[in-house]
């Protein structure tokens, strides 16, 4: 008799368990089988027709040369191995085809072939959530939610949770990049690892902004303008970085266009290493094929879906900046969810959606608005300072925002 393989062990588990749907619980379909696909399809058809698995005798009458195990009932290990073998075949087939395309000079087609490679994972068996006691093992430990720099937002959301996708949206030059940076700085201040995918700024520009924001959070007075133009005293700059190194337990990394396009595959490859992944901004993000989100709502929808999937798959957080359409610029109040570019897709995927604008369309303060909060209260307003030079974006009252914005007139715009 032939030796047993993962495919025959999985067939054995289905038959011995008397569960005709056992394979489906692990995401196994006929395409994952290779040597024993006909046998598997016969077992599937048997189950659909009669509502039960075939007995060993019935199966061996039809397929007498199949080496079934009499004791195998656990489907997980053979299911994992069947998937591995499927992935190995897919990889070999794809690489062979890509190699042929490369030899023919069709390098771009070869890359597309590699990007479209269809690899699978074993789907874990679903559990009954109503009687799942596992989470009680660490019930006395608080949920890991990242603290936010704005007290109002913190109070309404209880922080930024793992597996969540948040959007922060505004018209150009209204402060969306700045406020994502403030959230990133707060995360680093509490010991988080953060990566910023900046698609409009140089590494140095991001560095100065983050250092100025962090200095303000630490109570150190700086001038971002002087830091950027190298008028800031070099010795003081060194002391600032030493102070940040000593007092900030987290890290902030940056990926700019110099390191290559920001694609989902790049974010996915690193996501597990970071507590917060900042995308600045999704409109300039490129899919793993061609085009940009800003050029096609379907591309934006696919990218948003992938960002949410990355957050869930890697148990991390994704904060993405987004544009507001022109309609959302016709009011003295912050835009609404409906004003987001590609609003349907982003609104569906985002757990929290925040919009903002310069208060009264003047310098000095920002008006922020949470229009969506999947797990709590929404339609919430708050105000912050907007001091670019000092890196000061702390939450303030509306009266304080009035004082700051009234110090500027419309001639500044």
N, C-alpha and C positions, 0 to 999 in steps of 0.2 A: 504494500500500500504506500502511496506517496506520503511524504512528510507533511506535517501540519504547517500552515502559514498563517499570518494575521487574517487573511481573508477567510480561511476555513475555520479559524477559531472564532471569528465574528459570526459566521453562519452557525457554528455550534452553539454560541451563546444565545442567539435568537431562538433556535429550536429547543434548547434545554430549558430556557427560562419560561417557555410557553407564552411569550409576549411578542405578538406579531409586529409591534411598533417599536421594539427596543432600539433598533438601528436609528430610527428617526429622532430618538431622544438625544443622540450624539451627532446629529446633522449628517448622517451617512446616506448617500443616494447611490443609484446604480453606476453613475459615472466614476465613482471612486474605486470601483472594482476593476480588475484587469483580467486575471487568470480565471476567476470564477464569477464573471458577470452574469452569464446565463443562469447559473445556479441561484444567484442572489435574486435576479428578476423573477425566477419561478417561485421562490419563497415569498416575495412581495405579492405577486399575483395570487398565490394561495391564500395569504392573509386577507387580502381585499375581498376575495370571493367567498371565503368560508368564515372569516372573522376569527381565525385561530392560526397558530403555527402548524406546519405539518409535523407528524411524529417522526422519530428517527427512521422507522421502518418505511413510512411513506416517502420520505426524502431519498433514502438509499435505494428504494425501488426505482425511482426516477434517475438518480445519479449515483450509481453503485461504486464509482471509483473515487468519490470525494472522501478524504480522510477526516471525518467528524470526530470531535472529542466528546467523550461521554460525560465529562465533568465540568466543562467550561460554561460558566453562566455569567461571569463578569464581562461586559462589553466594552468597558472604557479603554483598557490597554490595547486590545486588538483594533478598536476604532481609531485610536491615536496612530497606530502603526500603519493602518490602511491609508489614512490621510497623508502620512509622511511619504509613503510609497507613491501615492498619487501626485504629490507636490514634486517629488524627484523626477517622475516621468514628464510632468508639465515643464519643469525647468530645463531638462535635457532637450525636449522637443523645441522649446522656445529659443534656447541658445544655439541649437543647430540651425534653425531658420534664420536667426539674427546673424550668425556667422556667414551663411550663404549670401545674405544681403550685403554684408560688409565687403565681402570679396567682389561683389558686383558693383561696389561703389555707392550703394544706397544706404549711407550711414544714418541719415535721419529716419528712414523706414526701419532700420535695425533698432534704433533707440525706441521708437514707438512700439515695436514688437516686444521689447523687454519691459517697457512700462505697462503694457497690457497683460502681462503674465498673470494668470488666474491661479493664485495659491489659496489654499483653504486652511482652516483651523477646526479642531474638534469643538463642537458646541457642547458646553457643559449641560448635563441633565438638569432640567428645570426643577426648582424646589417649591414646596407649598409655603408661600409667604405667611400664611395665617398661623402656622405652627412651626416656624423656623426659630429655634432657640439659640442659634449660634451667636447672634449679635449680643446676647446677654453676657457673654464671657468677658467683654470689656465695657459693659454698660456704665460702669462708674467713671469711665474716661470721657472727657468732653469731646464732642465731634470736632474734627480738624477743620475749622473755618478760618480763613485768613482775614485778619482785621483790616478795616478800611480807614482811610485818613479823614473821612467826613462823618461826624457823629450822627447826623440825620440818616445818611445812607446805612451806616453800621446798625443803627437802631431798627431800621425797617427790614433789613435783610439778614441780620445776625452774622454778617461777614460773607466772604466769598468761599463757597464750598467746592470740594473736589468734584470733578466730573461736570462742572458747569461752564457754560459759554456765555460771556457777557459782551454786550455791544455798547460803545460810547460813540455817539454820533453828533456831528455838527457840520455847518457850512465851513468852507475854507477860511483859515486864519481866525477861527473862533476859539481855539484852545483844546481841541480833542487830543492832540499829541501830548500836550502839556499835562492834561489831567490823567491820561493813562500813565504818564511818567510819575506823577505823584503817587498813584496807586502802587506802581512798581517800587518806588522808594520806601513806602510804608511796609511793603512786603519784605524787602531786604532788611529793614530796621528790626523786624521781629524774627530774623534768622532764615528767611526763605531764599531759595535760589530762583533767580528770574532771568529770562532771556527776552530781549526786545528785538523784534524783526522790524527794522526801520528802513523804509523804502524811499524816503525823501531827504534823509539827512546823512551827513558823514559820521563816521565813528566819533570824531573829535567833537562835533556839534552835540551829539547825544551825550557824550561824556561830560561836557561843560554843563548841560542842562541838568543831568542827574546829580552832579557834584553840588550845584547851586541849591537844588531842592533838598538834598540830604543835609547840606550845611544849615539851611533854615530849620529843618526838623531837629537838628542838634543844637540850635540856638547860637549858631555862628554867623556873623554878618559877613557877607561876601558881595561881590559885584560880578554877575555873570558876564556883563559886557566887558569888564576889564579882564576877566579870566580868558575870554575868547580872543581878545585882541592882544593878549600878553602884556597888558599894563599892570596886571595884578602882581604884587611882589612875589618873586620866585620862592623866597624863604617862607612867606606866609602860605603860599600854595602847598609847599611841602608839608608844613605843619597841618594844614587842612586835611590832606590825604592821610597823614599819620593818625589824626584824630578820627577820621572815618574808619580807618583800618582797626583802630582800637575799640571803637564803640558800636560799629555796625557788624553784627554777626553773619549777615547774609551776603549774597553776591548778586551782581547784575552784569550779565553778558549781553553783547550786541551782535547782531548780524545785519550788515548793510549790503547794498548792491555790489560792493567791492568783493564780497564773499560769494556772490552769485544770486540768482533770483530766489525769492521766497516762494517755495512751492509746498504743497501739502506733504510731499514725501520728505522734504527737509525738516519740516516741523514735526512730523511723525517720528522721524529717526531720533530726534533729540527729546521729545516730549517727556519721556519717562525720567529724565535727569533733572527736570525743573518743576518747581511748585507753581510757577506762573509763566505762561507764554503770552507775550504781548505782540499783537499783529498791528502794525501801524503803516498802512491801513489795508483793509480787505480789498478795496477797489484796485489797488496796485499789485495784489497778490496774483501769481500766475498758477494755473492748473498744471498738472504734470504733462499735459499736451501742449497746446498753444493758446494764445489769446490772454486777455486780462479780464478780471471780474467787471471792471468798469465798462467794458465793451459789450457785454451781453448778460442779461439778467439770468439766463440759464447757467452760465459759467459761475456767476455769483452764488446762485442757489446751490450748485454742486460743491463749491468751496465751503459755503456755510455748513452744509451737511457734513463735510469731511472734518471741519474744525470741531463740530459737536461730537462726532465719532471719536476723534483724537482725545478730547477731554474725558470722555467716558472710558475709552479703552485703556488709557494710561493713568486714570484716576488723578488727573491734574486739572489745572484751571487754564482757560483761554480767555483773554481779554482782547477784543478786536475793535479798532477804530473804524468808523464808517462815515460816508458822506451823507449829507442831507440834500434833497433835491431843491430846485429853485422855489417851489411852492412853499417850502418850509421857512423861507427867508422873508416872509411878508407880514410878520407880526412882531410886537414888542415882547412876546413871550417865547420861551424855547419851543422848538418844533415838537411834533408828536410822532408816534411810531409810524403813522401812515406816511410821513414825509421822508423816511429813510429811503435812500436809493436801493432798489430791489427789496422793498419793505416786506413783502409777503414772506420770502424765504428767510430773511434775517430775523424777522419778527417771530416766525414759527420756531426757529432753532434756538434763539437766545433765551436764556433763563432770566436775565435781567437786561433791559434796554434803557439806557440813559441818554438824554439829549442835552445840549447846552448851547448857550450863546453868551456873548459879552452883554452884561446887564445894561439895559437901555441903549444897546449898540454903541457903547462907549468903553474906553479903557477903565481899568481900575478894579472891576469886579466881574464875576461870572454868575449867570443864572442857570442852575442845573435842575433837571426834571427827570424823574424816574417814571416812565410811562408803562413799563411792564415789569412785574415781579412775579415769577411763576409760583412762588411759594408764600407770598405774603401781600401786604398792602402796596398798591401802586398809586400813580398820580400824585407823587410827592415832590415838592419843590424845596430847594435850599440854595444858598448863595456862598460864594467864596471870594477871597481876594484874588487879584490877578496881577501880581508884581513879578514880571519876568526877570528883572535884573537881580532881585534878591531871592528869587526862587520861592516866593511866598504865595501859597494858594490855599491857605487855611480857611475853614468854614467860618462865616460871619453872619450876623443878623441882616435882615433886609434894610434896617435903618443904616447900618454901617455900609452896606452896599450902595445906598443912596448917596451917602457922604462921599464915598470914593468916586463913584461915577459922575457925580455932579461937579467934581473938580476938573473934569474934561468937558469940552464942548464939541459939537459936531464938526468943527473945523479940523479936528485931528484926524478925520477919516476921509 
